[in-house]
Amino acid sequence: MVDRALVWFRRDLRDFDHAALHAALAGARAVHCAFVFDREILDRLPDPADRRVEFIRDSVAELAAALAARGGGLIVRHAPARTAIPELAAALGAGAVYAGRDYEPAAQERDEAIAAALREQGIAFHAVKDQVIFERDEILSQAGRPFSVFTPYRNAWLKALTPAQLSPRAVADDAGALAPPPSGLATGVPALEALGFRPTNLGALGVTPGMTGGARLFRDFRDRIDRYRDARDYPAVKGPSYLSVHLRFGTVSIRELAAYAHARSLEADGAGAATWLSELVWREFYAQILWHHPRVVGGAFKPAYDALAFPNDPARLQAWRDGRTGYPIVDAAMRQLNDTGYMHNRLRMIAASFLVKDLLVDWRLGERYFADRLIDFDLASNNGGWQWAASTGCDAQPYFRIFNPVTQSERFDAQGRFI
């Protein structure tokens, strides 16, 4: 046990069921908490009205207040994390830094650099599993290889599931104590303008950031989950959970969500919960694809398809971005994305298929546009979804799977309510 530890919050902006905080409180006598508005990420964002930054900023403010109420607090920095975390750990006299593990290649490279800098100071770096139920090599085929098709992965995932994977990582002060920021290091949560951004329309859209927003949506969805299997495909119907952004930034716990879905799926009327649990497993399937095959960042899962020659007509791409293709379901989907930062999942498949297979535009250009616009953008899920739609990914269906925008519209928005 060390005297002091630092917990670095990242994709886990909550003060409950928190793996890094749980581990730190068990391994240190005093635990400090920090969040970094990483300039290496923020300075590259093209739009100063980025809904994600506002969501994060307000979630961090709620987290800081919650930690303070527990007797601790949150040290906030606006700087490159590569330098801020080692400097902060040294200033605190920390013997260890704890963080939730990230699976994106750029994040892994950053964390390795930070761990090396900490080692030079004699400080340990502990990355722990938090944002998924199973990670890395925990779910493999009988041959010991990563899965590349979803259904056998899901079956293996469900077979491996035990109560231990779903149990909360308790945050209690009996094993260690949350420590308030030292006076010389304490800072408040900066305003959006201080970060170089400006307010968006999140409030007008009814999006509530933070743990409060996540808990409210989860309560609402539990009342609707029985209808999920039938309602989720209709964009004019309140069918989805709308929790994707909260999963992305960890203002909800994946263990709590998966535990509820699994228990409910075993009941007589649990078909809706079982379908939702499969969607949570899809999220982990794409995370392990990214972990095992980092080449998918910028390249096809099936390398032969990197040689596809797309015409990439810039006028067609711009019409798709603007919602001016003349196909109403596609255009309405793009307007939803541009105006709200969200797009219904069925529409994501329709819009992606249309761009690649009707307009003959490289899937990577669409992937990047979604990455800039989606408030719930997640590299693994976004990449996996686009490669699935483009038939360059790990799905068994080949190139001839095409989402016809007319028949999709007639089936899922027959009265044109969403349009």
N, C-alpha and C positions, 0 to 999 in steps of 0.2 A: 504493500500500500504506500502511495506517495502522499506527501503533505498537501499538495495542491494539484488540481487538474483543470484543464480548459475544455469545455464542450463547444465545438464549432457547429452551429446550426446551419443547415443548407436546405435540403429538400424535406425537412422535418420540423416545420414551424408550428410546433405545439409543445405543451408542457405535460402531456400525459402519454402513457404507453410509448415511451421514447427509448429506443435501444441504447443510443450513445449516452444519454443522461443516466439511464439505469446502470450502465457499466461504470461510468465515472463515479457515481455515488457509492458504488460498491468498492471502488479501487482507490479512493482518495478521501482525505479528511475534510478538505474544503474544495468546492467545485465552483468555478467561474464559468459564465456563459457568454458567447460572443456570436455576432452575425456580421458578415462582411458584404457590403454592396460592392461586388468585385468589378473594378473598373475594366479589367480585361474583357469582361462580358458586356457591361453596360455601355462602354464607349463605342462599341461596334454596332449597337442597335440603331437602325436608320430613322426611326420615328420617335420624336420627343413625346408624343402622346401614345405611349406604349402601355396598354392595359395591364400587361403582366407586371410591369414595374410598380404600377399603382397598387395592384393586388398584393404584391410582395411587401411593399412599404407599409401598407395598412395591417397586414398580417404580422409583420415584425413589431409594429407598435402594440398590437394586442398581446403578443408573446412577451414583450418587455414588461408590460403591466402585470401579466400573470406570474412571471418569475419574481417580480418585486413583491407581489402579494405573498409569495412563498418564503420571503426572506432573502431572496437572491436579487437578480437583476440581469440586464443584458448590456454588454459592451458592444457598441456599434461602430463600425469603421466603413469609410468610403475610400477604398484603396485597392490596389492589386492584392488578392488573397495570398499570392506567393510570398509577399514580403510582410503583409499585415499579421498573419497568423504566427510565424516564427518570432516576430518582434513582440507581439502581445504575450505569447507564452513566456518569453524571456523576462519581460517586464513584470509579469505576475509571479515569477519564480515557480512556474508549473513544472511538474515532473513528467506529465503526460498530456497529450491532446487526444480527444475522442471526437469522432465524426461518423455519420452514417455513410456507408460505402456507396460510391457512385460507379456506374457501369459504362459511361460514355468515354470514348478514347481520350478526348481532350481533358476531361476531368481526371481520368486516371493519370495522365501525364503530369498534370498540375499537382495532384496529391503525392505522386512519387517525388516531385521536386521539393515539395514542402516537407515531406517525411525526411528527405536527405538533409535539408537545412536544419530540421529539428534535431536529428541525430548528431550533427556537429556540435550542438549545444548540450548534448546529453539528455535530450527530451524524447520520450517515446511517442509514436503516433499509432493510434489504434483506430482502424476503420471497422465498423460493425454493420451487420445486415439490419436494415430497417425498412426500406421502401418496397420490399417484396417478401413473399412467404418463402420461396425457394430461389436460390441464386447460383450463378456460375455452374459448378459441376455437381450440384446436388440432385438434379434430375437428368439422368442419362439413360440411353437405351441399354438393353441387356448385353449388347456388345461393347458397352462403355463409351459410346459416342454421343455427341449432342444430337438432339432431335432436330429434324428439318421439316417435319409435317406436324400440324397442330394436333390432330385427334389423338395419335399415340402419345404425344407429350401430355395432353390433358389427362388421359387415362393414367399415365405414370404419376402425374402430379397428384391426382385424387387418391391413388393407391398409397402414396408416400405420406399423405397428410395425417398428422396426429394432433392430439390436443396441445402438445408442447409447441408446435409451430404457430398455433392460433392464440396461445396465452399471452396476455398483455405484459409488456416490459415495464413493471411498476416503477413509478417515480416517487420515492419516499425519502425522508430526510434522516431516517434512523441510522443508516450505515455511513452516511457522509452528509455534509451540510452544504446547501446552496449558499454561496458567498456573494454578497453585494459587490459591485464594482468598486475598487479603490478610488478614492476621490480624485486622484490625478489621472485616472484612466476613464472615468465616467463621462459619457456623452449621451445626449438624447437621440431619438430617432430623427434623422434629418427630414425636412420637407422634400416633396418631389422636386421643387424648383432647385433646391440645393444639390440634388443629384443630377440636374440637367434635364429634367423631364417636366411635363405639365399634366394637370388633371385630365382624365378622359370621361367617357360617359358611363362608367361602371355603375355609379349611383342610379342614373336614370334607367339603366337596364335591370336594376334590382339585384345586382350581384353583391353579396355581402362577403368580404374577405375574411380570412382568419378562422380560428376554431369555432367562433360563433356561427359563421356562415356555413361551415362544413357540418356542424351538428344539426343546424336547422334543416338543411337539405336532406340529411340522412333520416331524420325523423319523418319528414314528408314522404320520402321514398319508401320507407317501411310500410306506410299505409297503402302504397300503390304497387308493391313488388309482385303481388299475385297476378297483376295484369301485364307485367313487364314483357313476357314472351310474345304476347299478341300486340301490344301497343308500341313497342320500341321502334318499329320500322316506319311509323307514320309521322312525318315531321310536323303536322298540324295538331298532333295529339301530345298530351303531357305524358310521355312514355318513359324516356330515359331517366337516370338518376340525377344527371347534371353535376355529378361529383368529380368529373375528370380533372378540373382545375385544382380541386382540393387534394386529390390524390397526387397530382403533379408536384405540389408544393408542401405536401405532408401536413396540411391542416386537419386532416383526418388520419386515422390509423388503418393501414391495410389489414392488420390483424383483426381489428374490430369488425371491419366490413366483411372480410372473408369468413370470420367465425359466424356472423349472423347469417350470411348467405348459405353457408354449409349446413348449419343447423336447420334452417328453414327449408332447405331443399330436400331434407329427409322426411318432411311431413307429407301427409296425403295430398295436400294442395300446393306442393312446393315446386311446381314446374317453372314458375316465374323466377323464383330464387335460384334454381338450378341453372337457368339460362343466364342470369346475371353473374353467377359464379364463373361460368364459362368465359364470360367477357373479362372478368378479372384475371383468369388464367391466360387469356390471349395477351394481356398486357405483359405478363411474365414471360410468355413464349417469345415475344419480340425482344424483351430485355436480354434473354439468354442468347438469341440469335446475334444481337449486337455484341455481346460479350465474346462469344466464340468466333464470330466472323466480322471483325471490325472493318473489313473491306467494304461492307455495305454502305458505309459513310462515303457517298460519292460514287459508288460502283454497284453493279448488279450482283445480287446473291448468286445468280447463275452467270459466271464470267463471260460466257459466250455472247450474252446479250449486251455487253458493253460495246460490241461492234455495230449495234443497230444504228442506222443512219436516219435520224429524224430530220424532216425538212425544217422544222422550227420556224415557221412563218411568224415573224414578230407581230403582225397585225392580228393573227388568230390568237396568239398568246395574250395580247392586250385586251382583246374582246372578251376572252374568258375571264381575265382578272377583273374587268369592269362589269361583268354580268351583261354583256351585249352580244351574246352568241345567237340570239333568236330562238333558243330552246328554253321555254319558260322555266322548267324545273331546274335546269343548270343555272340560269341567270338568277333565279330567286335564291338558290343556294349560295352563290357568290355574293349576292347582296347581304345575305345573313352574315356571312363571314366578314365582309368589309365593314358592316355597320355595328357588329356586336362582338367580333373576335371569337365567335362560336359557330360551328356548323354541325348539324345533326349527322349522326354516323352514316345513315343510309345515303344521305346527300354527299358525304365525303367520297363514297364509292362511286356514285353516279358522276360527280364532277371530275374525279380523277380519271375514270375510264373515258369520259368524253374528251378530255384534254389529250390523252395519250393515243387513243385508238380511233377517234373521229377527227380531231384536229391535227394529229400526228406531230405532237410536241413532246419533247423529251420529258420523261417523268420527273427528272431532277429539277427542272424549272418549276414545275408545279409543287414539288416537295418544298422547295425554298420559299415559294410564295406562302404556303401554309405555315411554314416555320416563322415567317415574319408576322403573320396575322393572327394565328391561333393563340388564345389566352391559355389554353391547356397544352400548348406545344410540348411534346416529349419526343426526343430524337428517335428512340427505339420504335415507339408506336407509329409515329408519323412516317418514318422510313419504311417500316414493315407494311403499313397500309398502302402507301404509294407503290411499293414493289409488288404487292398483291394485285392491285388494280392494273398495273402495267404488265403483269405476267413475267416479270424479271426476277421475282422473289422465290421464296421457298415453298410456295403452295404448289400442289400437284397439278392444278388446272393450267393448261397451256394457253397460248396466245389467243385462241378463238373465243375465250370468255369475254363478252362485250356487254356492258350495261346499256341497253337501248333506252335513251332518255324519254322517248315517247311512251313506251310500254311501262317503264318504271313510274312515270308520272301517272298514267292511267291506273296503275295498281295501288300506289301508295299515296296519291293525292288526287283521287278520282274527281272530287268536286272542286279542285283548285284552291282549297282553303289556304294551304301554305303559300302557294304562288300569289 
